[in-house]
């Protein structure tokens, strides 16, 4: 049965899904890469501030069409309304596939960090990855009420664990460490290039703040709660990221962090000693579960919205009595499992990284388009300092996209080929008239 999504979610869910989707494992790994590019404390912390500012301005900008359209489906729904069906189609299918691939990756990260607790499970990593994804699917199958509660509990527990790590790193005595290696001072073009590389890593780590937009049609007061959850949630993420990096710098110093593939583990050993591995792995497992739950809840919404518009099969429109879009939900779980079983999620994520930035740019463009096309439509929230704020993040996104293409030519070419192929696919889908509006 088609059914309807239920308008039952509040601001607390928006905060929880944003925290869950944004803070996963990246913040525990990325600082080492950033420190390698910028082994200077001021510059190191500065790029985390700059990345947070970009994300915050982006969230403020996207909150306007999100609150105005108030429909579940993520960026797809307002890009389609602002820029037309084909740009919406590109955003929708790339978002669906990349989100499902992200879920696969996170599931395998969970298996990676669980196995050391039970070494006998080593041969079953793939089975564990599939199993945790299926369990998340079952958890969210019957009712959005259960999904809401689970996401809030997992995200709150994750925030508390990060707060505990930050408090320990800032308040406990720092042990004597060997002298830090001397690093050369960067200048001119080398410094500029290093800042760009570091910013790319930081912005990827902040990605995930669009979470509340996926549930616009299910939030009880979208005009109020979408902007509030996005802005307040992102401010909380920025605070956690800055504090965790200040903690890492206090314990290790930027020079010792440089190139460390897992700074959090090194910091844990310095503070807690031998038992740190268990503590850090426990933090990661909770963080990953919170992220996986949010990711798979989000993955189903673009598919559902596209099915509603006739761009995907009718079966993906089905919603059960508990408000779960069951067709899109299980289709997303199925895609995620396929990525795990074929070991293809890393390749997919590398290719769709291009679309990740392109979708942002199209979303920011849609703010201008909707202002022009629908000037009289009520806007519960308006982006401050229009048109300068959306123009600033649009220019930054285009610059970031150019940098991503230059930095990863091979996968960018594949992404451009997929973009070229998407138009005839879109025309074919339209001719099939798969149902919907």
C-alpha positions as a Markdown table, in Angstrom:
| # | Residue | x | y | z |
|---|---|---|---|---|
| 1 | Unk | 0.0 | 0.0 | 0.0 |
| 2 | Unk | 1.3 | 3.5 | -0.8 |
| 3 | Unk | 0.6 | 4.9 | 2.7 |
| 4 | Unk | 1.8 | 8.2 | 4.0 |
| 5 | Unk | 4.8 | 9.4 | 6.0 |
| 6 | Unk | 3.8 | 10.5 | 9.5 |
| 7 | Unk | 4.5 | 14.0 | 10.7 |
| 8 | Unk | 5.7 | 13.0 | 14.1 |
| 9 | Unk | 9.4 | 14.0 | 14.5 |
| 10 | Unk | 10.7 | 17.0 | 16.5 |
| 11 | Unk | 13.8 | 19.1 | 16.8 |
| 12 | Unk | 15.5 | 16.5 | 19.1 |
| 13 | Unk | 15.4 | 14.0 | 16.2 |
| 14 | Unk | 16.8 | 16.6 | 13.8 |
| 15 | Unk | 19.7 | 17.2 | 16.2 |
| 16 | Unk | 20.2 | 13.5 | 16.7 |
| 17 | Unk | 20.3 | 12.7 | 13.0 |
| 18 | Unk | 22.7 | 15.5 | 12.3 |
| 19 | Unk | 25.1 | 14.5 | 15.0 |
| 20 | Unk | 24.8 | 10.8 | 14.0 |
| 21 | Unk | 25.4 | 11.5 | 10.4 |
| 22 | Unk | 28.2 | 14.0 | 10.8 |
| 23 | Unk | 30.3 | 12.7 | 13.7 |
| 24 | Unk | 31.3 | 9.1 | 12.8 |
| 25 | Unk | 35.0 | 8.2 | 12.5 |
| 26 | Unk | 36.5 | 11.0 | 10.4 |
| 27 | Unk | 37.2 | 13.3 | 13.3 |
| 28 | Unk | 39.3 | 10.6 | 15.0 |
| 29 | Unk | 41.4 | 10.0 | 11.9 |
| 30 | Unk | 41.4 | 13.2 | 9.8 |
| 31 | Unk | 43.4 | 15.4 | 12.2 |
| 32 | Unk | 46.6 | 13.5 | 11.5 |
| 33 | Unk | 46.2 | 14.2 | 7.8 |
| 34 | Unk | 45.5 | 17.9 | 8.4 |
| 35 | Unk | 48.5 | 18.2 | 10.7 |
| 36 | Unk | 50.7 | 16.6 | 8.1 |
| 37 | Unk | 49.6 | 19.3 | 5.6 |
| 38 | Unk | 49.7 | 22.1 | 8.1 |
| 39 | Unk | 52.2 | 21.4 | 11.0 |
| 40 | Unk | 51.5 | 24.7 | 12.6 |
| 41 | Unk | 49.1 | 25.1 | 15.5 |
| 42 | Unk | 47.5 | 28.3 | 14.4 |
| 43 | Unk | 47.0 | 27.1 | 10.8 |
| 44 | Unk | 45.9 | 23.7 | 11.9 |
| 45 | Unk | 43.1 | 25.0 | 14.2 |
| 46 | Unk | 42.3 | 27.8 | 11.7 |
| 47 | Unk | 41.3 | 25.4 | 8.9 |
| 48 | Unk | 38.9 | 23.6 | 11.4 |
| 49 | Unk | 37.3 | 27.0 | 12.1 |
| 50 | Unk | 37.2 | 27.8 | 8.4 |
| 51 | Unk | 35.6 | 24.5 | 7.5 |
| 52 | Unk | 33.1 | 24.9 | 10.3 |
| 53 | Unk | 32.2 | 28.4 | 9.0 |
| 54 | Unk | 31.6 | 27.0 | 5.5 |
| 55 | Unk | 29.4 | 24.3 | 6.8 |
| 56 | Unk | 27.5 | 26.7 | 9.0 |
| 57 | Unk | 26.9 | 29.1 | 6.1 |
| 58 | Unk | 25.8 | 26.2 | 4.0 |
| 59 | Unk | 23.4 | 25.0 | 6.6 |
| 60 | Unk | 21.9 | 28.4 | 7.0 |
| 61 | Unk | 21.5 | 28.7 | 3.2 |
| 62 | Unk | 19.9 | 25.2 | 2.7 |
| 63 | Unk | 17.6 | 25.7 | 5.7 |
| 64 | Unk | 15.6 | 28.3 | 3.7 |
| 65 | Unk | 14.4 | 25.9 | 0.9 |
| 66 | Unk | 14.3 | 23.0 | 3.4 |
| 67 | Unk | 11.8 | 24.9 | 5.7 |
| 68 | Unk | 9.9 | 26.3 | 2.7 |
| 69 | Unk | 9.4 | 23.0 | 0.8 |
| 70 | Unk | 9.1 | 20.9 | 4.0 |
| 71 | Unk | 9.1 | 17.6 | 2.1 |
| 72 | Unk | 11.1 | 14.4 | 2.9 |
| 73 | Unk | 13.7 | 13.5 | 0.3 |
| 74 | Unk | 16.8 | 15.6 | 1.1 |
| 75 | Unk | 18.2 | 18.1 | -1.4 |
| 76 | Unk | 16.4 | 16.3 | -4.2 |
| 77 | Unk | 13.1 | 17.9 | -3.4 |
| 78 | Unk | 14.1 | 21.5 | -3.5 |
| 79 | Unk | 16.6 | 21.2 | -6.3 |
| 80 | Unk | 13.9 | 19.6 | -8.5 |
| 81 | Unk | 11.5 | 22.4 | -7.5 |
| 82 | Unk | 14.0 | 25.1 | -8.1 |
| 83 | Unk | 16.1 | 23.9 | -11.1 |
| 84 | Unk | 13.8 | 21.4 | -12.7 |
| 85 | Unk | 13.3 | 17.6 | -13.0 |
| 86 | Unk | 16.7 | 16.6 | -14.6 |
| 87 | Unk | 19.0 | 18.4 | -12.0 |
| 88 | Unk | 16.7 | 16.9 | -9.3 |
| 89 | Unk | 17.1 | 13.5 | -10.8 |
| 90 | Unk | 20.9 | 13.8 | -10.8 |
| 91 | Unk | 20.9 | 14.9 | -7.2 |
| 92 | Unk | 18.4 | 12.3 | -6.1 |
| 93 | Unk | 20.0 | 9.1 | -7.6 |
| 94 | Unk | 23.5 | 10.1 | -6.8 |
| 95 | Unk | 22.5 | 11.0 | -3.2 |
| 96 | Unk | 20.6 | 7.7 | -2.8 |
| 97 | Unk | 23.5 | 5.6 | -4.1 |
| 98 | Unk | 26.2 | 7.5 | -2.3 |
| 99 | Unk | 24.3 | 7.3 | 1.0 |
| 100 | Unk | 23.8 | 3.6 | 0.7 |
| 101 | Unk | 27.5 | 3.2 | -0.1 |
| 102 | Unk | 28.4 | 5.2 | 3.0 |
| 103 | Unk | 26.2 | 2.9 | 5.0 |
| 104 | Unk | 28.2 | -0.1 | 3.6 |
| 105 | Unk | 31.5 | 1.6 | 4.5 |
| 106 | Unk | 30.4 | 2.4 | 8.0 |
| 107 | Unk | 29.1 | -1.2 | 8.5 |
| 108 | Unk | 32.6 | -2.5 | 7.6 |
| 109 | Unk | 34.3 | 0.0 | 9.9 |
| 110 | Unk | 32.1 | -1.4 | 12.7 |
| 111 | Unk | 33.3 | -4.9 | 11.9 |
| 112 | Unk | 36.9 | -3.7 | 11.8 |
| 113 | Unk | 36.7 | -2.3 | 15.3 |
| 114 | Unk | 34.6 | -5.1 | 16.7 |
| 115 | Unk | 36.8 | -8.0 | 15.7 |
| 116 | Unk | 39.7 | -7.2 | 18.1 |
| 117 | Unk | 37.3 | -7.7 | 21.0 |
| 118 | Unk | 36.6 | -11.3 | 19.7 |
| 119 | Unk | 39.6 | -12.3 | 17.6 |
| 120 | Unk | 37.8 | -15.6 | 16.5 |
| 121 | Unk | 35.5 | -13.4 | 14.4 |
| 122 | Unk | 38.4 | -12.3 | 12.1 |
| 123 | Unk | 37.3 | -14.6 | 9.2 |
| 124 | Unk | 33.7 | -13.2 | 9.4 |
| 125 | Unk | 34.3 | -9.5 | 8.9 |
| 126 | Unk | 32.0 | -9.4 | 5.8 |
| 127 | Unk | 29.3 | -11.4 | 7.6 |
| 128 | Unk | 29.5 | -9.0 | 10.5 |
| 129 | Unk | 29.2 | -6.0 | 8.2 |
| 130 | Unk | 26.2 | -7.4 | 6.5 |
| 131 | Unk | 24.7 | -8.5 | 9.9 |
| 132 | Unk | 24.9 | -5.1 | 11.5 |
| 133 | Unk | 23.3 | -3.5 | 8.4 |
| 134 | Unk | 20.4 | -6.0 | 8.5 |
| 135 | Unk | 20.0 | -5.4 | 12.3 |
| 136 | Unk | 19.8 | -1.6 | 11.7 |
| 137 | Unk | 17.2 | -2.4 | 8.9 |
| 138 | Unk | 15.1 | -4.5 | 11.3 |
| 139 | Unk | 15.4 | -1.8 | 14.0 |
| 140 | Unk | 14.0 | 0.9 | 11.7 |
| 141 | Unk | 11.5 | -1.3 | 9.9 |
| 142 | Unk | 8.4 | -1.3 | 12.0 |
| 143 | Unk | 8.0 | 2.3 | 13.2 |
| 144 | Unk | 9.6 | 5.7 | 13.0 |
| 145 | Unk | 8.8 | 6.1 | 16.7 |
| 146 | Unk | 11.4 | 3.4 | 17.3 |
| 147 | Unk | 13.8 | 4.9 | 14.8 |
| 148 | Unk | 13.4 | 8.3 | 16.5 |
| 149 | Unk | 14.1 | 6.9 | 20.0 |
| 150 | Unk | 17.1 | 4.8 | 18.8 |
| 151 | Unk | 18.7 | 7.7 | 17.0 |
| 152 | Unk | 18.3 | 10.1 | 20.0 |
| 153 | Unk | 19.8 | 7.5 | 22.5 |
| 154 | Unk | 22.7 | 6.6 | 20.3 |
| 155 | Unk | 23.6 | 10.2 | 19.4 |
| 156 | Unk | 23.3 | 11.4 | 23.1 |
| 157 | Unk | 25.6 | 8.5 | 24.2 |
| 158 | Unk | 28.1 | 9.4 | 21.5 |
| 159 | Unk | 28.1 | 13.1 | 22.5 |
| 160 | Unk | 28.7 | 12.1 | 26.2 |
| 161 | Unk | 31.6 | 9.8 | 25.2 |
| 162 | Unk | 33.2 | 12.5 | 23.2 |
| 163 | Unk | 32.7 | 15.0 | 26.0 |
| 164 | Unk | 34.4 | 12.5 | 28.4 |
| 165 | Unk | 37.4 | 12.1 | 26.0 |
| 166 | Unk | 37.7 | 15.9 | 25.7 |
| 167 | Unk | 37.5 | 16.5 | 29.4 |
| 168 | Unk | 40.2 | 13.8 | 30.1 |
| 169 | Unk | 42.5 | 15.3 | 27.5 |
| 170 | Unk | 42.0 | 18.9 | 28.7 |
| 171 | Unk | 42.1 | 18.2 | 32.5 |
| 172 | Unk | 44.4 | 15.2 | 33.1 |
| 173 | Unk | 48.1 | 15.7 | 33.4 |
| 174 | Unk | 50.0 | 15.2 | 30.1 |
| 175 | Unk | 52.8 | 12.7 | 30.3 |
| 176 | Unk | 56.4 | 13.6 | 29.2 |
| 177 | Unk | 56.9 | 12.7 | 25.6 |
| 178 | Unk | 60.0 | 12.6 | 23.4 |
| 179 | Unk | 60.9 | 15.9 | 21.7 |
| 180 | Unk | 58.7 | 16.6 | 18.7 |
| 181 | Unk | 60.3 | 16.4 | 15.3 |
| 182 | Unk | 61.2 | 19.7 | 13.6 |
| 183 | Unk | 59.1 | 20.4 | 10.6 |
| 184 | Unk | 59.9 | 23.0 | 7.8 |
| 185 | Unk | 57.9 | 26.2 | 7.6 |
| 186 | Unk | 55.8 | 26.4 | 4.5 |
| 187 | Unk | 55.6 | 29.6 | 2.4 |
| 188 | Unk | 54.1 | 30.9 | -0.8 |
| 189 | Unk | 52.6 | 28.4 | -3.2 |
| 190 | Unk | 53.5 | 25.4 | -1.0 |
| 191 | Unk | 51.6 | 26.9 | 1.9 |
| 192 | Unk | 48.6 | 27.7 | -0.3 |
| 193 | Unk | 48.5 | 24.2 | -1.7 |
| 194 | Unk | 48.7 | 22.8 | 1.8 |
| 195 | Unk | 45.8 | 24.9 | 3.0 |
| 196 | Unk | 43.6 | 23.7 | 0.1 |
| 197 | Unk | 44.5 | 20.0 | 0.8 |
| 198 | Unk | 43.8 | 20.5 | 4.5 |
| 199 | Unk | 40.5 | 22.3 | 3.9 |
| 200 | Unk | 39.3 | 19.5 | 1.6 |
| 201 | Unk | 39.9 | 16.9 | 4.4 |
| 202 | Unk | 38.2 | 19.2 | 7.0 |
| 203 | Unk | 35.1 | 19.9 | 4.8 |
| 204 | Unk | 34.7 | 16.2 | 4.1 |
| 205 | Unk | 34.8 | 15.6 | 7.9 |
| 206 | Unk | 32.1 | 18.2 | 8.5 |
| 207 | Unk | 29.9 | 16.7 | 5.8 |
| 208 | Unk | 26.6 | 15.3 | 7.2 |
| 209 | Unk | 24.9 | 18.5 | 8.4 |
| 210 | Unk | 22.2 | 18.1 | 5.7 |
| 211 | Unk | 20.6 | 15.3 | 7.8 |
| 212 | Unk | 17.4 | 17.1 | 9.0 |
| 213 | Unk | 16.5 | 18.0 | 5.4 |
| 214 | Unk | 15.8 | 14.4 | 4.5 |
| 215 | Unk | 12.8 | 14.3 | 6.9 |
| 216 | Unk | 11.1 | 17.6 | 6.1 |
| 217 | Unk | 7.7 | 16.0 | 5.6 |
| 218 | Unk | 7.9 | 14.1 | 8.8 |
| 219 | Unk | 8.9 | 17.0 | 11.2 |
| 220 | Unk | 6.0 | 18.4 | 13.1 |
| 221 | Unk | 7.0 | 22.0 | 12.7 |
| 222 | Unk | 9.5 | 22.1 | 9.8 |
| 223 | Unk | 9.5 | 25.9 | 9.4 |
| 224 | Unk | 10.9 | 26.2 | 12.9 |
| 225 | Unk | 12.6 | 22.9 | 13.6 |
| 226 | Unk | 14.6 | 22.4 | 10.4 |
| 227 | Unk | 16.5 | 25.7 | 10.7 |
| 228 | Unk | 16.9 | 25.3 | 14.5 |
| 229 | Unk | 18.1 | 21.7 | 14.4 |
| 230 | Unk | 20.5 | 22.4 | 11.5 |
| 231 | Unk | 22.1 | 25.5 | 13.0 |
| 232 | Unk | 22.2 | 24.4 | 16.6 |
| 233 | Unk | 23.3 | 20.9 | 15.7 |
| 234 | Unk | 26.1 | 22.2 | 13.5 |
| 235 | Unk | 27.3 | 24.6 | 16.2 |
| 236 | Unk | 27.5 | 21.7 | 18.5 |
| 237 | Unk | 29.5 | 19.7 | 16.0 |
| 238 | Unk | 31.9 | 22.6 | 15.5 |
| 239 | Unk | 32.4 | 22.9 | 19.2 |
| 240 | Unk | 33.1 | 19.2 | 19.5 |
| 241 | Unk | 35.5 | 19.2 | 16.6 |
| 242 | Unk | 37.4 | 22.3 | 17.8 |
| 243 | Unk | 37.6 | 20.9 | 21.4 |
| 244 | Unk | 38.7 | 17.5 | 20.3 |
| 245 | Unk | 41.5 | 19.1 | 18.1 |
| 246 | Unk | 42.6 | 21.3 | 21.0 |
| 247 | Unk | 42.7 | 18.2 | 23.1 |
| 248 | Unk | 44.9 | 16.4 | 20.6 |
| 249 | Unk | 47.2 | 19.4 | 20.3 |
| 250 | Unk | 47.5 | 19.7 | 24.0 |
| 251 | Unk | 48.4 | 16.0 | 24.5 |
| 252 | Unk | 50.7 | 15.5 | 21.4 |
| 253 | Unk | 51.4 | 18.7 | 19.7 |
| 254 | Unk | 50.8 | 19.2 | 16.0 |
| 255 | Unk | 54.2 | 17.9 | 14.9 |
| 256 | Unk | 53.6 | 14.6 | 16.6 |
| 257 | Unk | 50.1 | 14.4 | 15.1 |
| 258 | Unk | 51.4 | 14.9 | 11.6 |
| 259 | Unk | 50.7 | 11.8 | 9.5 |
| 260 | Unk | 49.3 | 9.7 | 12.4 |
| 261 | Unk | 46.6 | 7.6 | 10.8 |
| 262 | Unk | 44.7 | 7.4 | 14.0 |
| 263 | Unk | 45.5 | 10.3 | 16.3 |
| 264 | Unk | 42.7 | 9.4 | 18.8 |
| 265 | Unk | 44.4 | 6.1 | 19.6 |
| 266 | Unk | 47.7 | 7.7 | 20.2 |
| 267 | Unk | 46.1 | 10.3 | 22.5 |
| 268 | Unk | 44.3 | 7.6 | 24.3 |
| 269 | Unk | 47.5 | 5.7 | 25.0 |
| 270 | Unk | 49.2 | 8.9 | 26.2 |
| 271 | Unk | 46.4 | 9.6 | 28.7 |
| 272 | Unk | 45.1 | 6.2 | 29.7 |
| 273 | Unk | 47.9 | 3.8 | 29.0 |
| 274 | Unk | 47.4 | 0.2 | 28.1 |
| 275 | Unk | 43.6 | 0.2 | 28.6 |
| 276 | Unk | 43.1 | 3.0 | 26.1 |
| 277 | Unk | 42.5 | 0.7 | 23.1 |
| 278 | Unk | 39.3 | -0.7 | 24.6 |
| 279 | Unk | 38.1 | 2.8 | 25.5 |
| 280 | Unk | 38.8 | 4.2 | 22.1 |
| 281 | Unk | 37.3 | 1.2 | 20.2 |
| 282 | Unk | 34.2 | 1.4 | 22.4 |
| 283 | Unk | 33.8 | 5.1 | 21.5 |
| 284 | Unk | 34.2 | 4.2 | 17.8 |
| 285 | Unk | 31.6 | 1.4 | 17.9 |
| 286 | Unk | 29.0 | 3.7 | 19.5 |
| 287 | Unk | 29.9 | 6.5 | 17.1 |
| 288 | Unk | 29.6 | 4.1 | 14.1 |
| 289 | Unk | 26.2 | 2.7 | 15.2 |
| 290 | Unk | 24.8 | 6.1 | 15.6 |
| 291 | Unk | 26.1 | 7.1 | 12.2 |
| 292 | Unk | 24.9 | 3.9 | 10.5 |
| 293 | Unk | 21.4 | 4.3 | 11.9 |
| 294 | Unk | 21.2 | 7.9 | 10.7 |
| 295 | Unk | 22.7 | 7.1 | 7.3 |
| 296 | Unk | 20.3 | 4.2 | 6.5 |
| 297 | Unk | 17.3 | 6.3 | 7.7 |
| 298 | Unk | 18.3 | 9.0 | 5.3 |
| 299 | Unk | 19.1 | 6.7 | 2.4 |
| 300 | Unk | 15.5 | 5.7 | 1.9 |
| 301 | Unk | 14.1 | 9.3 | 1.7 |
| 302 | Unk | 15.5 | 10.3 | -1.8 |
| 303 | Unk | 14.3 | 7.0 | -3.2 |
| 304 | Unk | 10.9 | 7.5 | -1.7 |
| 305 | Unk | 10.6 | 11.0 | -3.0 |
| 306 | Unk | 11.7 | 10.0 | -6.5 |
| 307 | Unk | 9.2 | 7.2 | -6.6 |
| 308 | Unk | 6.5 | 9.7 | -5.6 |
| 309 | Unk | 7.5 | 11.7 | -8.6 |
| 310 | Unk | 7.5 | 8.7 | -11.0 |
| 311 | Unk | 11.3 | 8.5 | -11.3 |
| 312 | Unk | 11.6 | 5.1 | -9.5 |
| 313 | Unk | 9.3 | 2.1 | -9.3 |
| 314 | Unk | 6.0 | 2.4 | -7.5 |
| 315 | Unk | 7.0 | -0.2 | -4.9 |
| 316 | Unk | 9.4 | 2.3 | -3.4 |
| 317 | Unk | 6.4 | 4.5 | -2.4 |
| 318 | Unk | 5.0 | 2.1 | 0.1 |
| 319 | Unk | 4.8 | 3.2 | 3.7 |
| 320 | Unk | 3.7 | 1.1 | 6.7 |
| 321 | Unk | 1.4 | 2.0 | 9.6 |
| 322 | Unk | 4.4 | 3.1 | 11.7 |
| 323 | Unk | 5.5 | 5.7 | 9.1 |
| 324 | Unk | 8.5 | 3.8 | 7.6 |
| 325 | Unk | 8.9 | 4.0 | 3.8 |
| 326 | Unk | 9.4 | 0.2 | 3.8 |
| 327 | Unk | 9.9 | -0.2 | 0.0 |
| 328 | Unk | 12.6 | 2.4 | -0.2 |
| 329 | Unk | 14.0 | 1.3 | 3.2 |
| 330 | Unk | 14.6 | -2.3 | 2.2 |
| 331 | Unk | 15.8 | -1.3 | -1.3 |
| 332 | Unk | 18.4 | 0.9 | 0.4 |
| 333 | Unk | 19.5 | -1.9 | 2.7 |
| 334 | Unk | 19.7 | -4.2 | -0.3 |
| 335 | Unk | 22.0 | -1.8 | -2.2 |
| 336 | Unk | 24.1 | -1.4 | 0.9 |
| 337 | Unk | 24.5 | -5.2 | 1.3 |
| 338 | Unk | 25.4 | -5.5 | -2.4 |
| 339 | Unk | 28.2 | -3.0 | -2.0 |
| 340 | Unk | 29.5 | -5.0 | 1.0 |
| 341 | Unk | 29.4 | -8.3 | -0.7 |
| 342 | Unk | 31.0 | -7.1 | -3.9 |
| 343 | Unk | 33.6 | -5.0 | -1.9 |
| 344 | Unk | 32.7 | -2.0 | -4.1 |
| 345 | Unk | 31.8 | 0.7 | -1.6 |
| 346 | Unk | 35.2 | 2.4 | -1.6 |
| 347 | Unk | 35.1 | 2.7 | -5.4 |
| 348 | Unk | 31.6 | 4.0 | -5.4 |
| 349 | Unk | 32.4 | 6.6 | -2.7 |
| 350 | Unk | 35.5 | 7.8 | -4.5 |
| 351 | Unk | 33.5 | 8.3 | -7.7 |
| 352 | Unk | 30.4 | 10.0 | -6.1 |
| 353 | Unk | 32.7 | 12.4 | -4.1 |
| 354 | Unk | 32.4 | 14.6 | -7.2 |
| 355 | Unk | 28.6 | 14.5 | -6.9 |
| 356 | Unk | 28.8 | 15.2 | -3.1 |
| 357 | Unk | 30.2 | 18.7 | -3.9 |
| 358 | Unk | 28.2 | 19.2 | -7.1 |
| 359 | Unk | 24.9 | 18.5 | -5.2 |
| 360 | Unk | 25.9 | 21.2 | -2.7 |
| 361 | Unk | 26.4 | 23.7 | -5.6 |
| 362 | Unk | 23.1 | 22.8 | -7.2 |
| 363 | Unk | 21.3 | 23.1 | -3.8 |
| 364 | Unk | 22.8 | 26.6 | -3.3 |
| 365 | Unk | 21.7 | 27.5 | -6.9 |
| 366 | Unk | 18.2 | 26.4 | -6.1 |
| 367 | Unk | 17.9 | 29.1 | -3.4 |
| 368 | Unk | 18.4 | 31.7 | -6.1 |
| 369 | Unk | 16.1 | 29.9 | -8.5 |
| 370 | Unk | 13.2 | 29.6 | -5.9 |
| 371 | Unk | 13.5 | 33.2 | -4.9 |
| 372 | Unk | 13.0 | 34.1 | -8.6 |
| 373 | Unk | 10.4 | 31.5 | -9.5 |
| 374 | Unk | 8.4 | 31.7 | -6.2 |
| 375 | Unk | 8.9 | 35.1 | -4.7 |
| 376 | Unk | 5.5 | 35.1 | -2.9 |
| 377 | Unk | 5.7 | 31.6 | -1.4 |
| 378 | Unk | 5.9 | 31.8 | 2.4 |
| 379 | Unk | 9.4 | 31.2 | 3.8 |
| 380 | Unk | 9.3 | 30.4 | 7.5 |
| 381 | Unk | 13.1 | 31.0 | 7.5 |
| 382 | Unk | 15.1 | 33.3 | 5.2 |
| 383 | Unk | 18.8 | 33.0 | 4.8 |
| 384 | Unk | 20.4 | 36.1 | 6.4 |
| 385 | Unk | 22.3 | 38.6 | 4.2 |
| 386 | Unk | 20.8 | 37.3 | 0.9 |
| 387 | Unk | 22.2 | 37.1 | -1.8 |
| 388 | Unk | 25.7 | 37.3 | -0.3 |
| 389 | Unk | 25.5 | 34.3 | 2.0 |
| 390 | Unk | 24.4 | 31.8 | -0.7 |
| 391 | Unk | 26.7 | 33.4 | -3.2 |
| 392 | Unk | 29.7 | 32.9 | -0.9 |
| 393 | Unk | 29.0 | 29.3 | -0.3 |
| 394 | Unk | 28.2 | 28.7 | -4.0 |
| 395 | Unk | 31.6 | 30.2 | -5.0 |
| 396 | Unk | 33.4 | 28.2 | -2.3 |
| 397 | Unk | 31.6 | 25.0 | -3.5 |
| 398 | Unk | 32.7 | 25.5 | -7.1 |
| 399 | Unk | 36.3 | 26.2 | -6.0 |
| 400 | Unk | 36.2 | 23.1 | -3.9 |
| 401 | Unk | 34.8 | 21.1 | -6.8 |
| 402 | Unk | 37.6 | 22.3 | -9.1 |
| 403 | Unk | 40.1 | 21.3 | -6.4 |
| 404 | Unk | 38.5 | 17.8 | -6.1 |
| 405 | Unk | 38.7 | 17.4 | -9.9 |
| 406 | Unk | 42.4 | 18.4 | -9.9 |
| 407 | Unk | 43.2 | 16.2 | -6.9 |
| 408 | Unk | 41.4 | 13.1 | -8.2 |
| 409 | Unk | 41.3 | 13.2 | -12.0 |
| 410 | Unk | 40.6 | 9.5 | -12.5 |
| 411 | Unk | 37.5 | 9.3 | -10.4 |
| 412 | Unk | 36.3 | 12.7 | -11.5 |
| 413 | Unk | 36.4 | 11.6 | -15.1 |
| 414 | Unk | 34.4 | 8.5 | -14.2 |
| 415 | Unk | 31.9 | 10.8 | -12.4 |
| 416 | Unk | 31.6 | 13.0 | -15.4 |
| 417 | Unk | 31.0 | 10.0 | -17.6 |
| 418 | Unk | 28.2 | 8.9 | -15.2 |
| 419 | Unk | 26.8 | 12.5 | -15.4 |
| 420 | Unk | 26.7 | 12.3 | -19.2 |
| 421 | Unk | 25.0 | 8.9 | -19.0 |
| 422 | Unk | 22.4 | 10.1 | -16.5 |
| 423 | Unk | 20.6 | 12.2 | -19.1 |
| 424 | Unk | 19.6 | 9.4 | -21.5 |
| 425 | Unk | 18.7 | 7.3 | -18.4 |
| 426 | Unk | 16.5 | 10.1 | -17.2 |
| 427 | Unk | 14.8 | 10.3 | -20.6 |
| 428 | Unk | 14.2 | 6.6 | -20.5 |
| 429 | Unk | 12.8 | 6.7 | -17.0 |
| 430 | Unk | 10.4 | 9.4 | -18.1 |
| 431 | Unk | 9.2 | 7.4 | -21.0 |
| 432 | Unk | 8.5 | 4.3 | -18.8 |
| 433 | Unk | 6.2 | 6.4 | -16.6 |
| 434 | Unk | 6.9 | 4.4 | -13.5 |
| 435 | Unk | 4.0 | 6.1 | -11.6 |
| 436 | Unk | 3.8 | 8.9 | -9.2 |
| 437 | Unk | 2.8 | 12.5 | -9.8 |
